[in-house]
Amino acid sequence: MSNRTKPLHGVKVVELATFIAAATTGRFLADLGADVIKIESPKGDPLRYTAPTEGRPSDKWSLFHENTTWELENANKRCLSLNMKDPEGKEAFLKLLEEADILITNWRVQALERAGLDYETLKAKFPKLVYGMITGYGEFGPDKDLPGFDFTAFFARGGYLETLRQKGTVPMNVCPGLGDHNVGMNLAAGVLAALYHAEKTGEGEKVATSLFETAVHNMGMMVQAAQYPEIGVHYPMNIREATNPLNAAWETSDGRYLQTCMPDYNVAFKKFITAVGHPELAEDERYYPVSNLHANNLGTQLYDLLMASFRTKTAKEWNKIITEADIAFSIAQSWEEMLEDPQAWDNDCFYKMTYDNGSERTLVRLPVKFAEMGTPEYKKGPLIGEQSEDVLKELGYSEEKIAEFKEKGIIYIGDQ
């Protein structure tokens, strides 16, 4: 652990959000040293209760004390469980914003306006505040108030499900968090730029992004290419008809898949075709350069030939051959294999967490590393309202007032 002061030491962040996307932003800022205070209702963030759909233990103890998903999104944060509908609870929240540098939220636009927590209202009270906002579909347009998750706003509306499937088959299976983590890190980049500006000028800023907008950007190359319908192969496609048959997932004799990537067909063809056992084709002008391949309509034939070759050897055998040929590839891994991948461990992708019951689990770290700051510590995500009393005392509330808040249900400190 480095002794260097973390870059966001002294920065206070209020996170008014549920589920994953905005929580990812807060987690990143917390890892960088910010004091991130998560606001939860007495029932808790719905993310606490997703274990059954993820294949994790769902008994009460595990939900609160061995919740690997909660750790991933909320490690290194503090929690204030606050009834925002009570006027005194709302007042406590606004007092918290008086000391805050950044607010992160994923509430819908209408909900923020009804609660008086929209940017324009808060800007008048806190002109230096950086206001970070994530929505499903963006804050404008006819669908700005639709509920949005990454399955819907990112994968479906954002073009993944319709295009990235083998033609004639159903859309690919998706898993939670992929779009959320993507958009959460995008927001983190934006709020850090706005924080720098605020520190320089005293001027706050609203930084907004969405699952849908993030997907549009991710798909940008192909969305733009769709303006040329008379050229190329259109998605969804049959991989056997791809314009570059060298970019494919090849089945090996032991039922594994090996993905290759050679963006420039003309540069890679001779080396690749030789490596897979067909050196006689390296100078064959029917297949090279790529313009000849297309003119002769031989892309599907070449794909079939390559697939037949890959099915003659195991993934381990191909691993050695393709590595020696210095061709970009990777064997498709399962999640179980990823947990044992030495490349991931050597690059600090994982952390071993020991829970109170002695159980040891592998947790995933965020993917950005700082050489001088070192690897951040990994504190468990907070229980519901675990730091409520501490946060309120820091705001100047007396023990008597805090006890009154507990009695009235304005704050909650759970028996978890």
Number of C-alpha atoms within 10 A of each C-alpha: 9 11 8 9 12 18 13 15 13 12 18 21 25 25 26 19 21 20 18 27 30 28 28 26 28 35 27 24 25 25 23 20 21 23 21 27 26 26 24 24 18 18 11 17 17 11 15 21 18 17 18 10 9 11 8 15 15 18 12 11 12 17 20 18 18 25 23 24 22 25 23 20 26 25 25 26 26 25 25 28 28 27 22 18 10 14 11 15 18 16 12 21 20 16 14 18 19 14 15 20 21 27 23 26 24 23 21 21 20 14 12 15 14 9 12 12 17 19 21 13 13 16 18 10 12 19 14 23 27 29 23 25 27 27 27 27 27 24 18 9 8 9 12 17 18 14 13 19 22 27 21 17 24 28 23 17 18 24 18 20 19 17 17 14 18 16 15 9 9 10 17 14 8 12 11 13 19 15 24 26 21 19 28 27 23 19 25 21 14 18 25 17 14 23 22 14 16 18 12 9 10 13 17 21 22 18 20 19 21 28 29 26 19 23 22 18 12 16 14 12 10 15 12 9 12 14 9 9 9 8 9 12 13 17 16 17 15 15 19 17 17 18 16 21 24 23 19 20 20 23 22 22 17 12 11 16 20 20 15 19 17 18 12 12 19 14 12 14 20 20 17 22 17 14 18 16 12 15 14 10 15 15 12 12 13 16 23 17 16 21 14 15 20 15 11 12 14 16 22 18 15 18 21 13 12 21 18 15 17 22 18 14 15 16 23 12 13 20 15 10 14 19 13 10 13 11 16 13 17 16 18 14 12 8 9 8 10 12 15 10 13 12 10 13 13 9 10 15 19 17 14 11 18 13 14 9 10 8 9 12 15 13 16 18 21 17 11 9 14 10 7 12 15 13 16 18 13 16 13 21 24 21 21 27 25 19 18 21 23 15 18 20 13 10 15 10 14 13 12 9 13 18 14 13 18 16 11 12 16 23 28 24 19 13 8 11
